[in-house]
């Protein structure tokens, strides 16, 4: 990392009272909490991930809601009818067969991850009222801690974020998605507004960190360096819609299901290092670590394309997360189920796919109506109308010339049109 990032650490240390003393105390409390949580995650594994039915979303008890908040992830069953979701998969398959030069990523010369945003099934799925209702329900997990309302913010109005899809074949290894966090890299520390989201952690009070406080998120600049593939909008949860059955070991998503502790640890980790020399007892114990802000390194953050990528926690740099045992596969899903994970949650994709059928998902996140998000949706709408990739994505060949791409007429409901920023005609 460039030397100036040592100055950034210094700047952060100076902006919180008694920083060294407080974060050192916080670190000492955090490590045993992580030891207990990782133990539980490793033991319960897939079963620790909350699962609810779409039909029950409005009648869940507080304990279930609080569990979803802490885990930072949830499987929502039956958002879309199985038959409809399966038909979308068949249509996507047809689309990529009919248009063999669609941009896509291809292990073994066989495209499976598609840089396509505007196929008919994607346009329809994103506008499906249940999909939008599920995302609005998740948006409402967030709140304003210190204010009643903010201009231009409406958590009950969901917006659409056009992303891609995958149809992953059995037996093919994927190495592309090791454990990582999206939606902002060094920006989490470097951008002052983004840093505000983690102020309680940096004050040495991680127990009070609220990953669902909206305030800092709204104007956080998650993409200071303008790298492609770096979301510039605020997604409350990332997510996907299952188009096929996919069980653990069949190329599904893995998560570290404790967003409170992974945030606390990831944010504090750059300010500590293992002590040099002889170690007594368990090397993970707090007494074998020390406060240090002299190095410009932010473990898990890497320079790339003129900007930075990560956080990409790994077992060597982030040993207390015990990632080898705690990256948990999500439970088996069926067509029409959705999986969502908090925007700060560490996630990865299974390398192996040992099943015997395709594992297919469309990426559909939860996006609330905020001034920044609404402005993005305006620009996104223009790319939709022109059939070119949305603003956050690489300038691949557009889709307008492909057979079967989606059009505004595919979006028939008012809620779907509003989410895309399209005019709603009055009958
Ligand atoms: Fe990701």
Boltz pocket constraint, residues with backbone or C-beta under 6 A from the ligand:
constraints:
  - pocket:
      binder: B
      contacts: [[A, 180], [A, 181], [A, 182], [A, 347]]
      max_distance: 6.0
